[in-house]
Amino acid sequence: MAPHLSLHFPDSHAVNITVIGTGYVGLVVGACLAETGNPVTCADLDQAKIDGLKQNVLPIYEPGLDDYVERNQSQGRLTFTTDVAAAISRADVVFIAVGTPPDEDGSADLRHVLAVAEQIGKHMRRELVIVTKSTVPVGTAAKVAATVGRHATLPFHMCSNPEFLKEGAAIDDFMKPDRVVVGVEDAAARETLGDLYGPFVRSGNPIIFMDIPSAEMTKYAANAMLATRISFMNEIANLCERVGADVDNVRKGIGSDGRIGPAFLFPGPGYGGSCFPKDVKALVRTASECGVPLRVLTSVEEANDAQKHRLFGKLGELLGELKGRRIAIWGLAFKPNTDDMREAASLVLIEELLEAGAQVVAHDPVAMHETKRRIGDQIEYAESSYAALQGADALAIVTDWNEYRHPDFGRIKGSLKSPVVVDGRNLYDTRKMKSLGFTYASIGRGGKA
Ligand SMILES: NC(=O)c1ccc[n+]([C@@H]2O[C@H](COP(=O)([O-])OP(=O)(O)OC[C@H]3O[C@@H](n4cnc5c(N)ncnc54)[C@H](O)[C@@H]3O)[C@@H](O)[C@H]2O)c1
């Protein structure tokens, strides 16, 4: 690592930023840094992805991101390439935003991160600030530095800058972050990252500088805390059903306590996505390697796995034999406003239904294409939410897309063979559903209506 403590980009020279890995995170980071005037190169090995992006065709659905990409690309601040080496050679600051999928034992697979580190060491042509943006276990920045250092002839400065954006609201989260966490070891890196993030924190939200291991740990602790809240509420919801309580009332009752707060207290069909499941696993794994068992988190994971079977269980309770039944599913993505299907609860439900011999017909406003890519034609895909209901024995709601919130209940009832709705997101009023003649089961609201 560089002994240098001063890194001065001349005022006349814009800071060239290279973001390596153009997935959800890399693309949002690149587009948002370009939006504030920086020249940004996004590099990825995926030729099809980069070819598409050059034509403003986005590989993911993320509200508002297409405008950012198009505007900044047309104004020449944002470029896309598969030539990672060239992108590194012209950079002053490199963000590493490649994937860190779970390894077989649950730990984070650092192959991509360390492959990029090697590339950086070989191809850097200037003193460089290297930022790990990917979610990586404590000690990874040090491994990146060691790998870069084996090849580098110029000084460099390491930073850890975990990303807290939420898919579906990524642009807003990046442009107006609650806080920016930056792990640094020297003043030069601190100054560089402070400058880059200045435009995003003008309303006074903090850039929290800390040591690198603490920054790395902060990201895992944040996701683990959020996953814990979800699993906790799912278990409370399951108990509410047994004792005749309504989890919505309980949620409001505890969420208004300033010490608890209202966010992330909604029960559901189990958390999914690319982050919570893998980050909880990775943290549990790190802890067990260190001989510090994280018992709470082990249970969080177990509770979530069990929760993913609840919708199937409820359908079985209401319909009896599922073989030969036709089940409509509304919502496939792991949450609304994204087409991300990683670890989605819908995939568990679909698998169970197919194994039980049921037919599945699904609708999702944006994720059907991605579902088809993953599981093909094992299920039917409906053109509209109502088309999915035609001749179905029941409707299961998995994702709380806005368009499902105020449906035409008469049309639902008229289309279904029997008026059975299993709602994994508590979208509807239980009394209203009963008065409309539905057999309605939701999560944690006193069982059936
Ligand atoms: N998705 C989220 O909501 C989110 C939020 C915060 C943090 N993170 C973290 O950010 C990281 C990236 O996540 P993501 O969802 O953007 O992943 P992703 O899978 O969508 O994208 C990763 C990209 O990296 C590319 N890549 C892999 N190896 C490469 C290499 N050697 N050189 C160049 N490109 C390479 C892949 O082709 C892919 O396009 C992960 O560590 C993740 O945990 C994700």
The ligand as a MOL file (V3000), in Angstrom:
LIG
                    3D

  0  0  0     0  0            999 V3000
M  V30 BEGIN CTAB
M  V30 COUNTS 44 48 0 0 0
M  V30 BEGIN ATOM
M  V30 1 N -27.9260 -5.4230 -5.7970 0
M  V30 2 C -28.0160 -4.6820 -4.7040 0
M  V30 3 O -29.0820 -4.2200 -4.3200 0
M  V30 4 C -26.7790 -4.3900 -3.8910 0
M  V30 5 C -26.8310 -3.3710 -2.9270 0
M  V30 6 C -25.6740 -3.1070 -2.1900 0
M  V30 7 C -24.5240 -3.8420 -2.4050 0
M  V30 8 N -24.5190 -4.8400 -3.3310 0 CHG=1
M  V30 9 C -23.2560 -5.5650 -3.5470 0
M  V30 10 O -22.6280 -5.0390 -4.7060 0
M  V30 11 C -21.9300 -6.0800 -5.4020 0
M  V30 12 C -22.4520 -6.1650 -6.8180 0
M  V30 13 O -23.8120 -6.5350 -6.7720 0
M  V30 14 P -24.7600 -6.4590 -8.0530 0
M  V30 15 O -26.1260 -6.7820 -7.5970 0
M  V30 16 O -24.4910 -5.1790 -8.7690 0 CHG=-1
M  V30 17 O -24.1650 -7.6920 -8.9030 0
M  V30 18 P -24.4970 -8.1060 -10.4040 0
M  V30 19 O -24.3700 -9.5730 -10.4440 0
M  V30 20 O -25.7600 -7.4540 -10.8560 0
M  V30 21 O -23.3100 -7.4470 -11.2550 0
M  V30 22 C -21.9680 -7.8240 -11.1630 0
M  V30 23 C -21.2910 -7.5250 -12.4890 0
M  V30 24 O -19.8820 -7.7440 -12.3720 0
M  V30 25 C -19.4220 -8.2390 -13.6230 0
M  V30 26 N -18.1150 -8.8750 -13.4340 0
M  V30 27 C -17.8150 -10.0230 -12.7780 0
M  V30 28 N -16.5010 -10.2480 -12.8070 0
M  V30 29 C -15.9310 -9.2270 -13.5050 0
M  V30 30 C -14.6050 -8.8910 -13.8510 0
M  V30 31 N -13.5800 -9.6670 -13.4860 0
M  V30 32 N -14.3900 -7.7620 -14.5530 0
M  V30 33 C -15.4250 -6.9780 -14.9160 0
M  V30 34 N -16.7100 -7.2380 -14.6050 0
M  V30 35 C -16.9600 -8.3560 -13.9110 0
M  V30 36 C -20.5120 -9.1900 -14.0620 0
M  V30 37 O -20.4510 -9.4480 -15.4520 0
M  V30 38 C -21.7710 -8.4110 -13.6540 0
M  V30 39 O -22.2470 -7.5880 -14.7120 0
M  V30 40 C -22.1480 -7.3460 -4.5730 0
M  V30 41 O -21.0870 -7.4980 -3.6860 0
M  V30 42 C -23.4300 -7.0370 -3.8230 0
M  V30 43 O -23.5170 -7.7510 -2.6110 0
M  V30 44 C -25.6070 -5.1240 -4.0980 0
M  V30 END ATOM
M  V30 BEGIN BOND
M  V30 1 1 1 2
M  V30 2 2 2 3
M  V30 3 1 2 4
M  V30 4 1 4 5
M  V30 5 2 4 44
M  V30 6 2 5 6
M  V30 7 1 6 7
M  V30 8 2 7 8
M  V30 9 1 8 9
M  V30 10 1 8 44
M  V30 11 1 9 10
M  V30 12 1 9 42
M  V30 13 1 10 11
M  V30 14 1 11 12
M  V30 15 1 11 40
M  V30 16 1 12 13
M  V30 17 1 13 14
M  V30 18 2 14 15
M  V30 19 1 14 16
M  V30 20 1 14 17
M  V30 21 1 17 18
M  V30 22 2 18 19
M  V30 23 1 18 20
M  V30 24 1 18 21
M  V30 25 1 21 22
M  V30 26 1 22 23
M  V30 27 1 23 24
M  V30 28 1 23 38
M  V30 29 1 24 25
M  V30 30 1 25 26
M  V30 31 1 25 36
M  V30 32 1 26 27
M  V30 33 1 26 35
M  V30 34 2 27 28
M  V30 35 1 28 29
M  V30 36 1 29 30
M  V30 37 2 29 35
M  V30 38 1 30 31
M  V30 39 2 30 32
M  V30 40 1 32 33
M  V30 41 2 33 34
M  V30 42 1 34 35
M  V30 43 1 36 37
M  V30 44 1 36 38
M  V30 45 1 38 39
M  V30 46 1 40 41
M  V30 47 1 40 42
M  V30 48 1 42 43
M  V30 END BOND
M  V30 END CTAB
M  END
